[in-house]
């Protein structure tokens, strides 16, 4: 849960209320029903395409920056 909250910007209550059907593993999309917070909103992008490009580039990890949570085995 800590990884999910840290990595997505979810609030604790949003994370606690997630159901398996709220997570689309094929597209890596989480649907939050208890609030209006999407990655697009958090990043301030007006268009979904911009968010998709940003998240695709962010996955490449060009600078080698790692989350402190990456070292935790889970």
Backbone as a printed PyTorch tensor [residue, N CA C, xyz], in Angstrom:
tensor([[[  0.8200,  -1.1880,   0.0000],
         [  0.0000,   0.0000,   0.0000],
         [  0.8650,   1.2540,   0.0000]],

        [[  1.9500,   1.2180,   0.7530],
         [  2.8320,   2.3910,   0.8070],
         [  3.4060,   2.6920,  -0.5720]],

        [[  3.7980,   1.6630,  -1.2990],
         [  4.3150,   1.8680,  -2.6580],
         [  3.2570,   2.4770,  -3.5700]],

        [[  2.0580,   1.9740,  -3.4630],
         [  0.9770,   2.4680,  -4.2970],
         [  0.6740,   3.9310,  -3.9880]],

        [[  0.5880,   4.2690,  -2.7170],
         [  0.3090,   5.6480,  -2.3130],
         [  1.4360,   6.5700,  -2.7490]],

        [[  2.6710,   6.1500,  -2.5110],
         [  3.8350,   6.9690,  -2.8610],
         [  3.9610,   7.1530,  -4.3690]],

        [[  3.7450,   6.0790,  -5.1040],
         [  3.9470,   6.1130,  -6.5510],
         [  2.8310,   6.7560,  -7.3490]],

        [[  1.6240,   6.7830,  -6.7890],
         [  0.4900,   7.2930,  -7.5560],
         [ -0.0930,   8.5790,  -7.0270]],

        [[  0.2250,   8.9270,  -5.7950],
         [ -0.3510,  10.1330,  -5.2110],
         [ -1.7370,   9.9150,  -4.6320]],

        [[ -2.1100,   8.6480,  -4.4530],
         [ -3.4050,   8.3530,  -3.8470],
         [ -3.4170,   8.7850,  -2.3920]],

        [[ -4.5790,   9.1470,  -1.9160],
         [ -4.7630,   9.3790,  -0.4800],
         [ -4.9480,   8.0160,   0.1840]],

        [[ -4.6860,   7.9430,   1.4770],
         [ -4.7930,   6.6770,   2.2040],
         [ -6.1860,   6.0780,   2.0590]],

        [[ -7.2290,   6.8700,   2.2610],
         [ -8.5920,   6.3550,   2.1630],
         [ -8.9130,   5.8790,   0.7500]],

        [[ -8.3760,   6.5550,  -0.2540],
         [ -8.5840,   6.1120,  -1.6350],
         [ -7.9540,   4.7480,  -1.8560]],

        [[ -6.7720,   4.5600,  -1.3140],
         [ -6.0700,   3.2870,  -1.4500],
         [ -6.8100,   2.1730,  -0.7130]],

        [[ -7.2990,   2.4810,   0.4820],
         [ -8.0060,   1.4770,   1.2670],
         [ -9.2990,   1.0170,   0.6120]],

        [[ -9.9250,   1.8870,  -0.1760],
         [-11.1950,   1.5540,  -0.8110],
         [-11.0460,   0.9330,  -2.1950]],

        [[ -9.7990,   0.7700,  -2.6780],
         [ -9.5950,   0.1680,  -3.9930],
         [-10.0760,  -1.2760,  -4.0140]],

        [[-10.6560,  -1.6510,  -5.1370],
         [-11.0660,  -3.0340,  -5.3670],
         [-10.2890,  -3.5390,  -6.5660]],

        [[-10.1850,  -4.8320,  -6.6960],
         [ -9.4170,  -5.4090,  -7.7940],
         [ -9.9700,  -4.9540,  -9.1390]],

        [[-11.2830,  -4.7590,  -9.2410],
         [-11.8480,  -4.3230, -10.5130],
         [-11.5600,  -2.8500, -10.8100]],

        [[-11.0030,  -2.1120,  -9.8430],
         [-10.6170,  -0.7170, -10.0720],
         [ -9.2370,  -0.6060, -10.7340]],

        [[ -8.5450,  -1.7270, -10.8660],
         [ -7.1860,  -1.7270, -11.4160],
         [ -7.1820,  -2.4590, -12.7500]],

        [[ -6.7370,  -1.7660, -13.7930],
         [ -6.6080,  -2.3630, -15.1170],
         [ -5.1220,  -2.6320, -15.3490]],

        [[ -4.7180,  -3.8790, -15.2090],
         [ -3.3060,  -4.2390, -15.3000],
         [ -2.7620,  -4.1500, -16.7210]],

        [[ -3.6270,  -4.2620, -17.7190],
         [ -3.1780,  -4.1720, -19.1070],
         [ -2.7420,  -2.7650, -19.4710]],

        [[ -3.4840,  -1.7710, -18.9920],
         [ -3.1630,  -0.3810, -19.3320],
         [ -2.5230,   0.3810, -18.1830]],

        [[ -2.3340,  -0.2910, -17.0260],
         [ -1.7690,   0.3420, -15.8310],
         [ -2.5630,   1.5720, -15.4080]],

        [[ -3.8960,   1.4130, -15.3520],
         [ -4.7870,   2.4940, -14.9650],
         [ -5.5220,   2.0920, -13.6940]],

        [[ -5.5600,   3.0230, -12.7360],
         [ -6.3190,   2.8170, -11.5070],
         [ -7.4880,   3.7920, -11.5250]],

        [[ -8.6870,   3.2820, -11.3060],
         [ -9.8720,   4.1150, -11.2540],
         [-10.2120,   4.3640,  -9.7920]],

        [[-10.2070,   5.6310,  -9.4080],
         [-10.5000,   6.0040,  -8.0300],
         [-11.9470,   6.4650,  -7.9670]],

        [[-12.7570,   5.7550,  -7.2020],
         [-14.1850,   6.0530,  -7.1260],
         [-14.5100,   7.0680,  -6.0290]],

        [[-13.6670,   7.1740,  -5.0180],
         [-14.0050,   8.0100,  -3.8690],
         [-13.5360,   9.4560,  -4.0070]],

        [[-12.9200,   9.7740,  -5.1010],
         [-12.4380,  11.1270,  -5.2860],
         [-12.1100,  11.3600,  -6.7400]],

        [[-11.8670,  12.5900,  -7.0970],
         [-11.5300,  12.8840,  -8.4960],
         [-10.0500,  13.2240,  -8.5410]],

        [[ -9.2230,  12.1950,  -8.5410],
         [ -7.7790,  12.4150,  -8.6490],
         [ -7.2410,  11.4150,  -9.6540]],

        [[ -6.8550,  11.8940, -10.7990],
         [ -6.2290,  11.0280, -11.7830],
         [ -4.8120,  11.5250, -12.0060]],

        [[ -3.9870,  10.7010, -12.6050],
         [ -2.6260,  11.1170, -12.9250],
         [ -2.6700,  12.3640, -13.7970]],

        [[ -3.6180,  12.4140, -14.7010],
         [ -3.7500,  13.5750, -15.5790],
         [ -4.0210,  14.8350, -14.7530]],

        [[ -4.9030,  14.7370, -13.7760],
         [ -5.1860,  15.8880, -12.9070],
         [ -3.9600,  16.2720, -12.0930]],

        [[ -3.2950,  15.2670, -11.5300],
         [ -2.1320,  15.5440, -10.6820],
         [ -1.0040,  16.2150, -11.4640]],

        [[ -0.8370,  15.8230, -12.7290],
         [  0.2310,  16.3940, -13.5420],
         [ -0.1810,  17.7050, -14.1960]],

        [[ -1.4750,  18.0040, -14.1820],
         [ -1.9560,  19.2510, -14.7550],
         [ -2.0490,  19.2530, -16.2640]],

        [[ -2.1600,  18.0720, -16.8650],
         [ -2.2560,  17.9830, -18.3170],
         [ -3.7120,  18.1120, -18.7660]],

        [[ -3.9160,  18.8530, -19.8380],
         [ -5.2690,  19.0320, -20.3700],
         [ -5.6940,  17.8460, -21.2290]],

        [[ -4.7160,  17.1770, -21.8460],
         [ -5.0340,  16.0890, -22.7680],
         [ -4.4720,  14.7610, -22.2700]],

        [[ -5.2410,  13.7070, -22.4740],
         [ -4.8120,  12.3660, -22.0740],
         [ -3.5410,  11.9610, -22.8150]],

        [[ -3.4250,  12.3440, -24.0880],
         [ -2.2360,  11.9790, -24.8750],
         [ -0.9600,  12.5030, -24.2360]],

        [[ -1.0030,  13.7200, -23.7040],
         [  0.1760,  14.2890, -23.0460],
         [  0.5540,  13.4470, -21.8370]],

        [[ -0.4290,  13.0440, -21.0510],
         [ -0.1730,  12.2220, -19.8690],
         [  0.4060,  10.8740, -20.2690]],

        [[ -0.1280,  10.2770, -21.3390],
         [  0.3730,   8.9830, -21.7900],
         [  1.8350,   9.0790, -22.2220]],

        [[  2.1840,  10.1320, -22.9140],
         [  3.5760,  10.3310, -23.3330],
         [  4.4630,  10.5230, -22.1130]],

        [[  4.0230,  11.3460, -21.1900],
         [  4.8050,  11.6190, -19.9790],
         [  5.0570,  10.3370, -19.1860]],

        [[  4.0060,   9.5430, -18.9580],
         [  4.1900,   8.3250, -18.1710],
         [  5.0330,   7.2990, -18.9130]],

        [[  4.9540,   7.2710, -20.2420],
         [  5.7990,   6.3610, -21.0130],
         [  7.2680,   6.7460, -20.8810]],

        [[  7.5630,   8.0280, -21.0030],
         [  8.9440,   8.5130, -20.8710],
         [  9.4460,   8.3260, -19.4460]],

        [[  8.5740,   8.5590, -18.4720],
         [  8.9800,   8.4250, -17.0700],
         [  9.3800,   6.9980, -16.7330]],

        [[  8.8330,   6.0070, -17.4310],
         [  9.1680,   4.6040, -17.1750],
         [ 10.5960,   4.2740, -17.6030]],

        [[ 11.1630,   5.0650, -18.4930],
         [ 12.4890,   4.7600, -19.0160],
         [ 13.6000,   4.9650, -17.9820]],

        [[ 13.3620,   5.8260, -16.9780],
         [ 14.3080,   6.0290, -15.8800],
         [ 15.7120,   6.3680, -16.3870]],

        [[ 15.7850,   7.3610, -17.2280],
         [ 17.0640,   7.7320, -17.8590],
         [ 18.1210,   8.2140, -16.8790]],

        [[ 17.7100,   8.8390, -15.8030],
         [ 18.6830,   9.3780, -14.8540],
         [ 19.0660,   8.3810, -13.7670]],

        [[ 18.4240,   7.2430, -13.7640],
         [ 18.7330,   6.2360, -12.7530],
         [ 18.1920,   6.5920, -11.3800]],

        [[ 17.2400,   7.5000, -11.3180],
         [ 16.6580,   7.8990, -10.0430],
         [ 15.7480,   6.7860,  -9.5590]],

        [[ 15.9270,   6.4020,  -8.3100],
         [ 15.1240,   5.3150,  -7.7510],
         [ 14.3350,   5.8260,  -6.5560]],

        [[ 13.1690,   5.2850,  -6.4030],
         [ 12.3370,   5.5790,  -5.2550],
         [ 12.9470,   4.8910,  -4.0320]],

        [[ 12.8550,   5.4910,  -2.8530],
         [ 13.3290,   4.8120,  -1.6360],
         [ 12.5820,   3.5040,  -1.4140]],

        [[ 11.3920,   3.3950,  -1.9640],
         [ 10.6160,   2.1760,  -1.7990],
         [ 11.0740,   1.0570,  -2.7120]],

        [[ 11.9160,   1.3660,  -3.7110],
         [ 12.4040,   0.3230,  -4.6280],
         [ 13.2570,  -0.7180,  -3.9160]],

        [[ 13.8860,  -0.3360,  -2.8190],
         [ 14.7650,  -1.2670,  -2.1120],
         [ 14.0050,  -2.1990,  -1.1710]],

        [[ 12.7230,  -1.9290,  -0.9690],
         [ 11.9060,  -2.7700,  -0.1000],
         [ 11.3530,  -3.9340,  -0.9080]],

        [[ 11.6160,  -5.1190,  -0.4390],
         [ 11.1000,  -6.3110,  -1.1150],
         [  9.6270,  -6.4590,  -0.7650]],

        [[  8.8040,  -6.7050,  -1.7630],
         [  7.3840,  -6.8350,  -1.4580],
         [  6.7660,  -7.7620,  -2.3350]]])
